[in-house]
Amino acid sequence: MSGIPKRSFDTLIIGAGGGGLRAALQLSQADARVAVVSKVFPTRSHTVAAQGGVNAALANVVPDNWHWHMFDTVKGSDYLGDQDAIEYMCRAAPRVVYELEHFGVPFSRLDSGRIYQRAFGGQSRDFGGDQAVRTCAAADRTGHAILHSLYQQNIRARTHFFDEYFAIDLLKDQDGYFLGALAIEIATGEPILIEAKTTLLATGGAGQLFRTNTNALVNTGDGMAMALRAGIPLQDMEFFQFHPTGIAGKGMLITEGVRGEGGYLINADGERFMERYAPNAKDLASRDVVSRAIATEVREGRGVGPNKDHVLLKLDHLGADIVKKRLPGIRDTVMTFLHIDPAETPIPVFPTAHYTMGGIPTDRFGQVVVPVQQGAEEPVPGLYAVGECACVSVHGANRLGGNSLLDILVFGRAAANHIIDQLAEQRYHRPIPEGAADAAMARLSRWNRQGKGESVPALRRELARVMEDHCSVFRNQEVLQQGRDKVLEIRERLRDACIDDHSQVFNTARIEAMELENLVEIGVATVTSALARTESRGAHSRIDYPERDDARWMRHSLFSLDGDKMDYKPVRMKPLTVDSFPPKKRTY
Amino acid sequence: MSDLARLRWKCRRGLLELDLLFRDFLDHGYAQLDAEQSARFDALLDYPDAVLLEWMMGRITPTDTDVARLVEQIRSSARP
């Protein structure tokens, strides 16, 4: 490592979304020396996109309690969520919401002056009874308000920010202790070693894996891929949440409200095809049914457009007045991006990838855990993960709305508290062995190679297309096997890819090339895990195995890069203090 | 060139809507700006994502007429 500048901190946090910033604040307030590395300016993290709110059983509108919230989350997860982590999260929820209020998040108010809460799908009272009202919201910009408040609090607490730095890989020693990371400053291309006693990954999801997705371009799963390369398996990667209607080829969400108002889907023949798939509910059938129907229409050649790759969502029959009055946001989005008025012209739509349920396996303290000999979940020394990049697992096979902001806040805080205890015991940095950053440096310098090779942007488009065609909402043995072959081939071809720009200053081509490397590893993990799981559960729906199979598959998947192998571990069915919720058929 | 690269990275936002609009604008509209307008675009990117989204979706018009004109230019560069 001679020649590479080094900075030392107690804790390195990679990622400056809500999870990373909540942890950073807790640590800085406890006088730990904290560095946050973020590839974009922190307040441009994807947490800003979370509009809905944070679930917490505050009972401000109707009676509620954390145990009901826990039941809904376990059931929503299709019983794949770990019940100890879910109990912990639901019990901690009111407290983290009140803390946010003290940090300055301007929650909307009820007439009584209490925090405003709204009703969301999948929420119930009394273990599956009436609708609950549990989601605390700051208008329609809850995520934005949380991110900005946490950033300002971190500035006050003197957290050190490395803005526009890209983390390349983690550093560890021969005993398996994690020691920080190698990063580069994007503006100068200069590498830097950031040494830390503990490292926390909070890099978010990987929605960019799919052609049509709702995620910001930054969501390339960098932390998950770094963990994989460091020998950590990824858990439950086959579970990816899709929304049935996104703008085709672009990804922005078109809310279910459009179909609620009377909009319906048609294929190339102008046929209202949902009548065939769900004769009663039609266009208001559950999300997975509508998603699969759209994908089936396209696969069977009834797609619309020059590439026959989408269907149409028709609402012109509702009349311009209704569209303008009841769906103004959707009309703005469609007019801005497609230059058409949905009151006159149908909207091209396709299922859009939204949330990565799987990720880096952790316990409820945010410690990364891996199988070691007899133990299924042994903590990895010095390494933590929280939020969408992690799999704790509170979302199991399917995430409920309002639980993702809660996840990042509860476990960002919990991980920081565990780290604070850890730091009290570990006063000195462990030495970074000679050569610990060699592989990471090689990964960086590999992109300086001159010559002709495949284009990075073209390979990225191809990967996203393959993942959409073979591993989104239409899954069976044949389709997934073909998908896996294609993704493995893309991985091979990427080894020979080249970029034209070899400059140091703001070389975004090189960053994008390393992001693609990350996406490809996650693509292999996702399609391999999906191929192996021969059942349907939550967001993972197999046409050839339509039923949930608890006897065989009530277990977490673990994908390792070493040999691209699958392993499994049990679901933690035992909560902390209450009785376990045994698996039942999931109906709403 | 490096200034364009810097701006390209600054156009990486927390919201997909802004990512796509700014990318299209850099590719299809930015080259036509003069120095003063380029500086205005750079400054525009310092606004928070939630404010930019309201402007870019046409829900709110910026009070500064020069900024409002720039927002319209960006909106009209969106590629369907």
Interface residues (C-beta under 8 A of the other chain):
Chain A: K39 V40 F41 T43 R44 S45 H46 T47 V48 A49 R141 H144 L147 H148 E164 I186 A187 N213 T214 N215 A216 L217 V218 K250 G251 M252 G329 D332 T333 M335 T336 F337 L338 H339 I340 S503 V505 F506 N507 T508 I511
Chain B: S2 A5 R6 R8 W9 K10 R12 R13 G14 L15 L16 E17 D19 L20 L21 R23 P48 D49 A50 M56 M57 G58 R59 R75 A78 P80
